[in-house]
Amino acid sequence: MVRRRSVLASASLAMACAALTPPALAERTLQEYRYFRALSIDLQGRIPSRAEVARFEDPTFDVGQWVDERLRAPAWAERMRTLYMDLLRLEITTAVQFNPQSIVLRRQQILGPDGTPEYVYYRFNQRRSRPETDGDFCLTAAESGVTIDTTGAQRGTPTRVTAATLAARTVLVRPWWLYRDYRAAAPADRFNASAWATRFPNFAPITQLQQEPDGTTVTAAVRVCREEASTAATGTVYFANRPRPATPPFGRIINVPAESAWARTNAGMPLACSGDVAFRSSADCGCGPGLERCMPGANSGTNPPAFTFPTRAPLGPDDPLDQASQAQDDWNLFWWSQEAQRFIEHMVSDDRDFRDVLTARDTWVNGPLATFYKHHAAASCCSASAITLGYTQPEGLFDPARVPSALLPHDTATWTRVADRGPNASGLLTMPAFLVKYGSRRARAHVLYNAFLCRDFVAENVQLAPSTEPDLMRRPGCAACHATLEPLAAYFTRVAENDWTWLPAARFPVMNPMCAGATAAAMSATCRAFYDPAFSSASMGMLRSAYGSAANADAGPIGAARAITQSPEFAACAAENVASAFLGRSLGVDDAPLTSGLSQTFSAGGYRMRALVRAVVLSDAYRNANNLDSDTWRQGASP
């Protein structure tokens, strides 16, 4: 039976509905709707929701208040991060490689005592006390039936390795890439794909690293050459005092390592096992506890595969575009870019003085980055020339003693702020992502000039003539650009090219009497790696790139950051970069009043990006930038 509502009930319902009826909608124009849509996309990364549109249509809507709310949310900081990552092009590409011998563990298949295939991990050029295997695989051809050439290729037919030989030459280790608790006496927290995907996103050793040669047996521990398994923190310079034979002995392909004059002089000298010098000069240094100083490789190639992680991450590591098995060195490269992204994003979201992007000594690191700075960064140093000049323990731009000790390689999602990287740190300028992306000193100077001063180098309109003038600041046709570029490049004199190693003044003075020589022939080969004969004399050698400005060379990247941020063009360039990004076009002469006003707002507001972005999106130029009909867009007209 259908019951009729009482008169009282109907009245109550009508009153309730009336209470829910919104106030009269504001009369919004199409231009205003376009403006609000653009605001939402630029500050939230999406079109507005229905609820947000309804709020926008409310007569009491305050666009300034709404913008302020958005500028306290994370999306706009991500937008600014993307803007500067694009300007600086800090995504690392496969053209860059970082796989020094001291951190690369390769894998060789042998036959065990029972005839079952087994893997043995080893490093190329590892120093060993046994002459038959010094600098080579730890098993001889007589013991294993195979030799390994300089490319990692195997030659010969495997024969069974005796149990006694395996016990003498190799060790079983539960490694860091398979165990979270690898530093424990009996590691048990082994990699599990489903569980670790949540615990440690993007940490996934490739399948080959998790299985034995039969493809089905799960790896419980890896077999490693005994020297590589060493956990010693320090070693000593090793000098075997044996001649290097003209042809490889013992049936091996790789020759016995040469005994250097430096090793003869410094035999027995202590060396920290974290650096490449110890790897090449000591038989005591290995990969450390759980092999944490080394990266795993699934074969014997030059750059073996190791992990599965995003090949491109435009949305960040938590929401990657795709996943793929990647080469060993790509692991560190991927996280270098993530460090730069996190640094910029926090700089903006925390509303810090944006000059800190070049001057700050702090940064953000996670587990892979902590591992890199503690164990891998020093592997790029030092050349034989540097060792001869007495530089045996590298001085990094990030002091490894300041890396958070609690972070383990698996902690991909745990980001920790490091308040002070060390006395040589200076914002993005001393991060691997920047220093490797722009390997030469001139490239580093040019990108700073372009991205933070919005200036470029324009060559003179002159006919170039042959010249022997080495000083590009004076050479006709070159001076117009290089008079500015060379002094800027000089700020990076003390940072090794394609690297992040610092060249301290105590070992590498700008003017060095030990490296005198006005010609290449007159200067020793050791010195030529660091000192430039073209700007040296018979009594003094000049450090490469210092000729642009000796004072700038000693000031280092910190001096470059100071010079750039103190320039009156810094604020104007930031205003231009941000305005151009939000307007969707390059700025021209007609935009000079806009740029000037934004620049003043930026500097007066303490160089905070929040104030600058607010001024941009509330400007008439931004309001009108989206007021174009479809015909205008199709014709390619600009606002």
C-alpha positions as CSV (number, residue, x, y, z in Angstrom):
1,M,0.0,0.0,0.0
2,V,1.3,3.4,-1.0
3,R,1.1,5.9,1.8
4,R,0.7,9.7,1.3
5,R,3.2,12.0,2.9
6,S,1.8,14.2,5.6
7,V,1.6,17.9,4.9
8,L,4.2,18.5,7.7
9,A,6.6,16.0,6.2
10,S,6.3,17.6,2.7
11,A,7.0,21.0,4.2
12,S,10.1,19.7,6.0
13,L,11.4,18.2,2.8
14,A,10.9,21.5,0.9
15,M,12.7,23.4,3.6
16,A,15.7,21.0,3.5
17,C,15.9,21.2,-0.3
18,A,15.9,25.0,-0.1
19,A,18.8,24.9,2.3
20,L,20.8,22.8,-0.1
21,T,20.2,25.1,-3.1
22,P,23.4,27.0,-4.0
23,P,23.4,30.7,-4.3
24,A,23.0,32.3,-7.7
25,L,25.9,31.4,-10.0
26,A,28.3,34.2,-11.0
27,E,28.2,35.3,-14.5
28,R,31.5,33.9,-15.7
29,T,32.9,34.6,-19.2
30,L,34.5,32.0,-21.4
31,Q,37.8,33.8,-20.8
32,E,37.4,33.3,-17.1
33,Y,36.7,29.6,-17.5
34,R,39.8,29.3,-19.6
35,Y,41.8,31.1,-17.1
36,F,40.6,28.9,-14.2
37,R,41.3,25.8,-16.3
38,A,44.8,26.9,-17.0
39,L,45.4,27.7,-13.4
40,S,44.4,24.2,-12.4
41,I,46.5,22.5,-15.0
42,D,49.6,24.6,-14.2
43,L,49.3,24.5,-10.4
44,Q,47.7,21.1,-9.9
45,G,48.7,19.2,-13.0
46,R,45.1,18.4,-14.0
47,I,41.9,20.0,-15.1
48,P,39.6,21.2,-12.3
49,S,37.1,18.9,-10.8
50,R,33.3,19.6,-10.8
51,A,33.5,20.7,-7.2
52,E,36.3,23.1,-8.0
53,V,34.4,24.6,-10.9
54,A,31.4,25.0,-8.6
55,R,33.5,26.8,-6.1
56,F,34.9,29.0,-8.9
57,E,31.4,29.9,-9.9
58,D,30.5,31.0,-6.4
59,P,30.3,34.9,-6.2
60,T,32.5,34.8,-3.2
61,F,35.3,33.0,-4.9
62,D,38.7,34.6,-4.3
63,V,41.2,33.6,-7.0
64,G,44.2,34.9,-4.9
65,Q,43.2,32.7,-2.0
66,W,42.7,29.7,-4.2
67,V,46.2,30.2,-5.8
68,D,47.7,30.5,-2.3
69,E,46.1,27.1,-1.4
70,R,47.5,25.5,-4.5
71,L,51.0,26.9,-3.7
72,R,51.0,25.1,-0.4
73,A,50.3,21.7,-2.2
74,P,53.1,19.6,-3.8
75,A,51.9,19.6,-7.4
76,W,53.2,23.1,-8.3
77,A,56.7,22.2,-6.9
78,E,56.7,19.2,-9.2
79,R,56.0,21.6,-12.1
80,M,58.9,23.8,-11.1
81,R,61.2,20.7,-10.7
82,T,60.3,19.7,-14.2
83,L,60.9,23.2,-15.5
84,Y,64.5,23.3,-14.2
85,M,65.3,19.7,-15.0
86,D,64.3,20.4,-18.6
87,L,66.3,23.7,-18.7
88,L,69.4,21.9,-17.4
89,R,68.6,18.6,-19.2
90,L,69.7,16.6,-16.1
91,E,68.2,13.3,-17.1
92,I,71.2,11.1,-17.6
93,T,71.3,9.2,-20.8
94,T,72.9,5.9,-21.8
95,A,75.7,7.9,-23.5
96,V,77.1,8.2,-19.9
97,Q,78.8,5.2,-18.3
98,F,80.0,4.6,-14.8
99,N,81.4,1.1,-14.4
100,P,85.0,1.4,-13.0
101,Q,86.7,-2.0,-12.5
102,S,86.8,-1.6,-8.8
103,I,83.1,-1.8,-8.3
104,V,82.1,-4.1,-11.2
105,L,81.5,-7.7,-10.2
106,R,81.3,-10.0,-13.2
107,R,80.2,-13.6,-13.2
108,Q,81.9,-16.7,-14.7
109,Q,80.4,-20.1,-15.0
110,I,82.6,-23.1,-14.0
111,L,82.0,-26.8,-13.3
112,G,81.9,-27.7,-9.6
113,P,83.5,-30.8,-8.1
114,D,80.4,-32.9,-8.9
115,G,80.2,-31.7,-12.5
116,T,77.3,-29.2,-11.8
117,P,77.7,-25.7,-13.3
118,E,78.4,-23.0,-10.8
119,Y,78.9,-19.2,-10.9
120,V,81.9,-17.4,-9.6
121,Y,82.0,-13.6,-9.2
122,Y,85.2,-11.7,-9.7
123,R,86.6,-8.3,-10.7
124,F,88.8,-7.5,-13.7
125,N,92.4,-6.6,-12.8
126,Q,92.0,-7.7,-9.1
127,R,95.4,-7.8,-7.5
128,R,96.2,-11.3,-6.1
129,S,99.3,-12.7,-4.3
130,R,99.4,-15.7,-6.6
131,P,101.2,-14.8,-9.8
132,E,99.2,-17.3,-11.9
133,T,96.0,-15.3,-11.3
134,D,97.3,-11.8,-10.3
135,G,95.0,-9.3,-12.2
136,D,93.0,-12.2,-13.6
137,F,90.3,-14.7,-12.8
138,C,91.1,-16.5,-9.5
139,L,91.2,-19.9,-11.1
140,T,93.8,-20.9,-13.6
141,A,93.2,-22.6,-16.9
142,A,94.7,-25.8,-15.3
143,E,92.2,-25.6,-12.5
144,S,89.1,-24.7,-14.4
145,G,89.8,-25.6,-18.0
146,V,89.0,-22.0,-19.2
147,T,90.6,-18.6,-19.6
148,I,88.8,-15.3,-19.8
149,D,89.9,-12.6,-22.3
150,T,89.8,-8.8,-21.7
151,T,86.2,-8.6,-22.9
152,G,85.0,-11.2,-20.5
153,A,84.6,-13.9,-23.1
154,Q,85.4,-17.5,-22.1
155,R,87.9,-19.7,-24.0
156,G,88.5,-23.4,-23.6
157,T,86.4,-26.3,-22.3
158,P,85.4,-26.2,-18.6
159,T,86.7,-29.1,-16.4
160,R,85.7,-29.9,-12.9
161,V,87.3,-27.7,-10.2
162,T,88.3,-29.8,-7.2
163,A,86.6,-29.1,-3.8
164,A,90.0,-28.2,-2.3
165,T,90.7,-25.6,-5.0
166,L,87.2,-24.0,-4.6
167,A,87.7,-23.9,-0.8
168,A,91.2,-22.3,-1.2
169,R,90.3,-19.8,-4.0
170,T,86.7,-18.8,-3.4
171,V,84.2,-18.0,-0.6
172,L,80.4,-18.2,-0.3
173,V,78.8,-14.9,0.5
174,R,75.2,-13.8,1.1
175,P,75.3,-10.5,-0.9
176,W,73.5,-7.2,-0.4
177,W,71.5,-7.5,-3.6
178,L,69.8,-10.6,-2.3
179,Y,69.6,-9.9,1.5
180,R,68.4,-6.9,3.4
181,D,70.3,-8.0,6.5
182,Y,73.5,-8.8,4.6
183,R,75.6,-7.4,7.5
184,A,74.3,-9.9,10.0
185,A,76.2,-13.1,10.9
186,A,73.5,-15.2,9.3
187,P,71.5,-13.1,6.8
188,A,67.9,-14.4,6.4
189,D,65.8,-11.5,5.0
190,R,66.1,-12.6,1.3
191,F,64.7,-10.8,-1.7
192,N,61.1,-11.6,-2.4
193,A,59.6,-9.9,-5.4
194,S,56.0,-9.5,-4.1
195,A,57.0,-8.3,-0.6
196,W,59.9,-6.1,-1.6
197,A,57.9,-4.3,-4.3
198,T,56.1,-2.6,-1.4
199,R,59.0,-2.4,1.0
200,F,61.6,-1.2,-1.5
201,P,60.0,0.1,-4.7
202,N,62.2,-0.2,-7.8
203,F,64.7,-2.5,-6.1
204,A,64.6,-5.7,-8.1
205,P,67.7,-7.7,-9.1
206,I,67.2,-9.3,-12.5
207,T,66.1,-13.0,-12.5
208,Q,69.5,-14.2,-13.6
209,L,71.0,-12.9,-10.4
210,Q,68.5,-14.8,-8.3
211,Q,69.1,-18.3,-9.9
212,E,71.8,-20.8,-10.3
213,P,72.9,-21.9,-13.8
214,D,70.2,-24.5,-14.1
215,G,67.6,-21.6,-14.2
216,T,65.5,-23.1,-11.5
217,T,67.5,-23.4,-8.3
218,V,67.1,-20.3,-6.1
219,T,70.5,-18.7,-5.2
220,A,71.0,-18.8,-1.4
221,A,74.6,-17.5,-1.5
222,V,77.0,-16.5,-4.3
223,R,80.5,-17.8,-4.8
224,V,83.2,-15.1,-5.0
225,C,86.9,-15.1,-5.5
226,R,88.5,-14.9,-2.1
227,E,90.2,-11.6,-2.6
228,E,87.0,-9.9,-3.8
229,A,85.2,-11.2,-0.7
230,S,87.6,-9.4,1.7
231,T,85.9,-7.1,4.2
232,A,89.0,-5.2,5.2
233,A,88.5,-1.4,5.5
234,T,92.2,-0.7,4.8
235,G,94.9,-2.4,2.8
236,T,98.5,-1.8,1.9
237,V,100.3,-1.0,-1.3
238,Y,101.3,-4.3,-2.9
239,F,104.6,-4.8,-4.7
240,A,105.4,-8.3,-5.8
241,N,108.8,-7.4,-7.1
242,R,108.5,-9.7,-10.1
243,P,109.2,-8.8,-13.7
244,R,106.4,-8.5,-16.1
245,P,106.9,-11.2,-18.8
246,A,106.9,-10.3,-22.5
247,T,104.2,-12.9,-23.2
248,P,101.4,-14.0,-20.8
249,P,102.5,-17.0,-18.7
250,F,100.5,-19.7,-17.0
251,G,98.3,-20.2,-20.1
252,R,96.5,-17.0,-19.3
253,I,95.3,-14.3,-21.8
254,I,95.5,-11.2,-19.5
255,N,99.0,-10.3,-18.7
256,V,100.4,-9.9,-15.2
257,P,99.9,-6.4,-13.9
258,A,102.9,-4.1,-14.3
259,E,104.8,-3.2,-11.1
260,S,104.9,0.6,-11.0
261,A,107.8,2.7,-9.7
262,W,105.3,4.3,-7.4
263,A,104.3,0.9,-5.9
264,R,108.0,0.1,-5.4
265,T,108.6,3.3,-3.5
266,N,105.4,3.1,-1.4
267,A,105.2,-0.7,-0.8
268,G,103.4,-1.3,2.5
269,M,101.8,2.1,2.7
270,P,98.2,2.0,4.1
271,L,95.3,2.7,1.7
272,A,91.6,3.0,2.4
273,C,89.8,0.2,0.6
274,S,87.0,2.4,-0.7
275,G,89.0,3.9,-3.6
276,D,90.1,2.8,-7.0
277,V,93.8,3.3,-5.9
278,A,93.5,0.5,-3.4
279,F,91.9,-1.8,-5.9
280,R,94.7,-1.4,-8.4
281,S,97.5,-1.2,-5.7
282,S,96.5,-3.6,-3.0
283,A,95.8,-7.3,-2.7
284,D,94.0,-6.8,0.6
285,C,91.0,-4.9,-0.5
286,G,87.8,-6.5,-1.6
287,C,84.1,-5.7,-2.0
288,G,83.4,-5.4,1.8
289,P,80.7,-6.9,4.0
290,G,78.0,-8.5,1.8
291,L,80.0,-7.2,-1.2
292,E,78.5,-3.8,-0.5
293,R,81.3,-1.9,-2.3
294,C,80.6,-3.6,-5.6
295,M,77.7,-3.9,-8.1
296,P,76.6,-7.3,-9.3
297,G,76.7,-8.4,-12.9
298,A,74.9,-11.3,-14.5
299,N,77.7,-12.1,-17.0
300,S,81.3,-11.3,-17.8
301,G,80.7,-8.4,-20.2
302,T,82.0,-4.9,-19.9
303,N,78.7,-3.6,-18.5
304,P,76.6,-6.5,-17.4
305,P,72.9,-6.3,-16.6
306,A,71.9,-6.1,-12.9
307,F,68.6,-4.6,-12.0
308,T,65.1,-4.0,-13.3
309,F,63.9,-0.4,-12.9
310,P,62.3,2.5,-14.9
311,T,64.0,3.4,-18.2
312,R,62.3,6.7,-18.1
313,A,60.6,8.3,-15.1
314,P,58.8,11.5,-16.1
315,L,56.3,11.0,-13.2
316,G,58.9,10.1,-10.6
317,P,60.1,6.7,-9.3
318,D,56.8,6.0,-7.5
319,D,54.9,6.1,-10.8
320,P,57.3,5.1,-13.6
321,L,56.4,4.9,-17.2
322,D,58.0,1.5,-17.8
323,Q,60.3,-1.0,-16.3
324,A,63.2,-2.9,-17.9
325,S,66.3,-5.0,-17.2
326,Q,69.1,-2.5,-17.3
327,A,72.9,-2.5,-17.3
328,Q,74.8,-2.4,-14.1
329,D,76.0,1.2,-14.4
330,D,72.5,2.5,-15.2
331,W,71.5,1.9,-11.5
332,N,73.7,4.8,-10.2
333,L,72.9,7.0,-13.2
334,F,69.1,6.7,-12.5
335,W,69.5,7.8,-8.9
336,W,71.8,10.7,-9.7
337,S,68.9,12.2,-11.6
338,Q,66.5,11.5,-8.8
339,E,68.8,13.3,-6.4
340,A,68.7,16.5,-8.5
341,Q,64.9,16.2,-8.8
342,R,64.4,15.8,-5.1
343,F,66.7,18.7,-4.3
344,I,65.0,21.1,-6.7
345,E,61.5,20.0,-5.6
346,H,62.3,20.5,-1.9
347,M,63.9,23.8,-2.6
348,V,60.7,25.0,-4.1
349,S,58.1,23.3,-1.8
350,D,59.9,24.4,1.3
351,D,59.8,28.0,-0.1
352,R,63.6,28.5,0.3
353,D,65.7,31.2,-1.2
354,F,66.0,29.9,-4.8
355,R,69.6,31.0,-4.9
356,D,70.3,27.9,-2.8
357,V,69.8,25.8,-5.9
358,L,73.3,26.8,-6.8
359,T,74.8,27.6,-3.4
360,A,73.4,25.2,-0.8
361,R,75.5,22.5,0.8
362,D,72.6,20.2,1.7
363,T,70.9,17.5,-0.5
364,W,68.6,14.6,-0.3
365,V,69.7,10.9,-0.5
366,N,68.1,7.5,-0.4
367,G,69.7,4.1,0.0
368,P,71.2,3.7,-3.5
369,L,72.6,7.2,-3.4
370,A,74.0,6.6,0.1
371,T,75.7,3.5,-1.2
372,F,77.1,5.4,-4.1
373,Y,78.6,8.2,-2.0
374,K,80.0,5.8,0.6
375,H,81.4,3.1,-1.6
376,H,81.2,3.9,-5.3
377,A,82.1,7.6,-5.8
378,A,85.7,7.1,-5.0
379,A,86.1,4.4,-7.6
380,S,86.5,7.0,-10.3
381,C,89.7,8.3,-8.8
382,C,92.6,8.3,-9.3
383,S,94.7,8.0,-12.4
384,A,98.3,6.9,-12.4
385,S,99.3,10.5,-13.0
386,A,97.4,11.6,-9.9
387,I,99.0,8.8,-7.8
388,T,102.4,9.9,-8.9
389,L,101.7,13.4,-7.8
390,G,100.7,12.0,-4.4
391,Y,96.9,12.1,-4.7
392,T,96.0,8.6,-3.4
393,Q,92.9,9.2,-1.3
394,P,90.3,11.1,-3.3
395,E,88.6,14.2,-1.8
396,G,85.0,14.1,-2.9
397,L,82.6,16.9,-3.3
398,F,80.3,14.9,-0.9
399,D,82.2,13.8,2.2
400,P,81.3,10.1,2.6
401,A,81.5,10.5,6.4
402,R,78.4,12.6,6.2
403,V,76.3,10.0,4.5
404,P,73.5,8.7,6.8
405,S,74.7,5.3,8.0
406,A,71.2,3.9,8.5
407,L,70.4,3.9,4.8
408,L,71.0,0.6,3.1
409,P,71.1,0.0,-0.7
410,H,67.5,-1.3,-0.7
411,D,66.0,1.9,0.8
412,T,64.8,3.3,-2.5
413,A,61.8,5.1,-1.1
414,T,63.4,6.5,2.1
415,W,64.8,9.9,1.4
416,T,66.8,11.7,4.0
417,R,68.1,15.2,4.1
418,V,71.8,15.7,4.5
419,A,72.3,19.2,5.9
420,D,75.9,19.6,4.9
421,R,77.7,17.5,2.2
422,G,81.1,19.1,3.0
423,P,83.2,22.2,2.4
424,N,83.3,21.9,-1.4
425,A,79.6,21.3,-2.0
426,S,77.6,23.9,-3.9
427,G,74.0,23.1,-4.9
428,L,73.4,21.4,-8.2
429,L,76.9,22.4,-9.3
430,T,78.6,19.6,-7.3
431,M,76.1,16.8,-8.0
432,P,77.0,13.9,-10.3
433,A,73.9,14.6,-12.4
434,F,75.3,18.0,-13.4
435,L,79.0,17.2,-13.5
436,V,78.6,14.1,-15.7
437,K,75.9,15.6,-17.9
438,Y,78.2,18.5,-18.6
439,G,81.6,16.8,-18.6
440,S,83.8,19.6,-19.7
441,R,84.5,22.8,-17.8
442,R,83.3,25.0,-20.6
443,A,80.1,23.0,-20.9
444,R,79.4,23.5,-17.3
445,A,80.0,27.2,-17.6
446,H,77.9,27.6,-20.7
447,V,74.8,25.9,-19.2
448,L,75.0,28.1,-16.1
449,Y,75.3,31.2,-18.2
450,N,72.3,30.1,-20.3
451,A,69.9,28.6,-17.7
452,F,70.5,31.1,-14.8
453,L,71.4,34.3,-16.6
454,C,69.4,33.7,-19.7
455,R,72.3,34.7,-21.8
456,D,74.1,32.9,-24.7
457,F,77.3,33.3,-26.5
458,V,77.2,34.9,-29.9
459,A,80.2,34.8,-32.1
460,E,81.6,37.8,-33.8
461,N,80.8,38.2,-37.5
462,V,84.4,38.0,-38.6
463,Q,86.3,35.8,-40.9
464,L,88.3,33.3,-38.9
465,A,92.0,33.1,-39.7
466,P,94.6,30.5,-38.8
467,S,96.1,31.3,-35.4
468,T,98.6,29.9,-33.0
469,E,97.3,31.9,-30.1
470,P,96.3,29.4,-27.3
471,D,94.5,32.1,-25.3
472,L,90.9,32.0,-26.7
473,M,90.2,35.2,-24.8
474,R,92.5,36.9,-27.2
475,R,92.3,35.0,-30.4
476,P,90.5,37.0,-33.1
477,G,87.0,35.6,-33.8
478,C,87.0,33.7,-30.5
479,A,87.4,36.5,-28.0
480,A,83.8,37.7,-28.2
481,C,82.6,34.5,-26.5
482,H,85.6,33.2,-24.7
483,A,86.4,36.4,-22.8
484,T,83.3,35.5,-20.7
485,L,83.3,31.7,-21.1
486,E,86.9,31.0,-20.0
487,P,86.7,32.8,-16.6
488,L,83.4,31.0,-15.9
489,A,85.0,27.7,-16.9
490,A,87.9,28.4,-14.6
491,Y,85.6,28.0,-11.6
492,F,85.5,24.2,-12.4
493,T,89.3,23.9,-12.7
494,R,89.5,21.8,-9.5
495,V,86.7,19.4,-10.5
496,A,87.9,16.6,-12.7
497,E,86.2,16.6,-16.1
498,N,83.5,13.9,-16.5
499,D,83.8,13.3,-12.8
500,W,83.1,14.7,-9.3
501,T,86.6,14.3,-7.9
502,W,88.1,17.4,-6.2
503,L,91.7,18.4,-7.0
504,P,92.9,20.0,-3.7
505,A,95.3,22.9,-3.8
506,A,97.7,21.1,-1.5
507,R,98.3,18.5,-4.3
508,F,97.4,20.6,-7.3
509,P,98.5,24.3,-6.9
510,V,97.5,26.5,-9.8
511,M,101.1,27.2,-10.4
512,N,103.3,24.2,-9.7
513,P,107.1,24.1,-10.0
514,M,107.0,20.3,-10.1
515,C,105.2,20.5,-13.4
516,A,107.2,23.1,-15.2
517,G,107.5,22.9,-19.0
518,A,106.6,25.3,-21.7
519,T,106.0,22.5,-24.3
520,A,104.4,19.1,-24.2
521,A,107.8,17.5,-24.7
522,A,109.3,19.5,-21.8
523,M,106.5,18.7,-19.3
524,S,106.4,15.2,-17.8
525,A,103.5,12.9,-18.9
526,T,102.4,12.7,-15.3
527,C,101.9,16.5,-15.2
528,R,100.3,16.9,-18.6
529,A,97.2,15.1,-17.4
530,F,96.5,18.1,-15.1
531,Y,98.8,20.9,-16.2
532,D,98.7,22.7,-19.6
533,P,102.0,23.3,-21.4
534,A,100.4,26.0,-23.5
535,F,100.1,28.3,-20.4
536,S,103.1,27.0,-18.5
537,S,106.7,28.1,-18.4
538,A,110.1,26.6,-17.9
539,S,109.8,27.3,-14.1
540,M,106.0,26.7,-13.5
541,G,103.2,24.6,-14.7
542,M,99.6,26.0,-14.8
543,L,96.7,23.9,-13.9
544,R,94.4,23.2,-16.9
545,S,91.6,25.7,-17.4
546,A,93.0,28.0,-14.7
547,Y,94.3,30.4,-17.4
548,G,90.9,32.0,-17.6
549,S,91.3,33.2,-14.0
550,A,93.5,31.8,-11.3
551,A,91.4,33.4,-8.7
552,N,88.3,31.7,-10.0
553,A,90.1,28.4,-10.1
554,D,90.7,28.6,-6.4
555,A,87.2,29.8,-5.7
556,G,85.8,26.6,-7.2
557,P,82.1,25.9,-7.9
558,I,81.2,27.8,-4.8
559,G,82.7,30.9,-6.4
560,A,80.7,30.2,-9.6
561,A,77.5,30.0,-7.6
562,R,78.2,33.2,-5.8
563,A,79.0,35.0,-9.1
564,I,75.8,33.8,-10.8
565,T,73.4,34.4,-8.0
566,Q,74.8,37.9,-7.2
567,S,74.4,38.9,-10.8
568,P,71.5,41.4,-11.3
569,E,70.4,39.1,-14.2
570,F,69.8,36.1,-12.0
571,A,66.4,37.4,-10.8
572,A,65.4,38.6,-14.2
573,C,66.3,35.2,-15.7
574,A,64.3,33.3,-13.2
575,A,61.3,35.5,-13.9
576,E,61.7,35.0,-17.6
577,N,62.1,31.2,-17.2
578,V,59.0,30.9,-15.1
579,A,56.8,33.3,-17.0
580,S,57.8,31.7,-20.3
581,A,56.8,28.2,-19.0
582,F,53.5,29.4,-17.7
583,L,52.6,31.5,-20.7
584,G,53.6,28.7,-23.0
585,R,55.8,30.9,-25.2
586,S,59.0,32.8,-25.3
587,L,59.1,36.3,-24.0
588,G,59.8,39.2,-26.4
589,V,60.6,42.9,-26.2
590,D,56.9,43.7,-25.5
591,D,57.2,41.6,-22.4
592,A,59.9,43.8,-20.8
593,P,57.5,45.5,-18.3
594,L,56.2,42.1,-17.2
595,T,59.6,40.6,-16.8
596,S,60.8,43.7,-14.9
597,G,57.9,43.6,-12.5
598,L,58.2,39.9,-11.9
599,S,61.9,40.2,-11.3
600,Q,61.3,42.9,-8.6
601,T,58.7,40.8,-7.0
602,F,61.1,37.8,-7.0
603,S,64.0,39.6,-5.4
604,A,61.9,41.7,-3.0
605,G,60.3,38.4,-1.8
606,G,63.6,36.9,-0.8
607,Y,64.1,35.0,-4.1
608,R,61.2,32.7,-3.2
609,M,59.6,30.8,-6.1
610,R,56.2,30.8,-4.5
611,A,56.0,34.6,-4.7
612,L,57.2,34.6,-8.3
613,V,54.7,32.0,-9.5
614,R,51.9,33.7,-7.7
615,A,52.7,37.0,-9.4
616,V,52.9,35.2,-12.8
617,V,49.5,33.4,-12.6
618,L,47.7,36.5,-11.3
619,S,49.1,38.7,-14.0
620,D,47.1,40.1,-16.9
621,A,49.5,38.4,-19.3
622,Y,48.7,35.0,-17.9
623,R,45.0,35.7,-17.8
624,N,45.0,36.6,-21.4
625,A,47.4,33.9,-22.6
626,N,44.6,31.4,-22.7
627,N,41.9,33.6,-24.2
628,L,42.4,32.3,-27.8
629,D,39.8,30.6,-30.0
630,S,40.5,27.5,-32.0
631,D,41.1,29.4,-35.2
632,T,43.9,31.4,-33.6
633,W,45.6,28.3,-32.5
634,R,45.3,26.7,-35.9
635,Q,46.8,29.7,-37.5
636,G,49.8,29.5,-35.2
637,A,49.3,33.1,-33.9
638,S,50.8,34.1,-30.6
639,P,48.9,36.1,-28.0
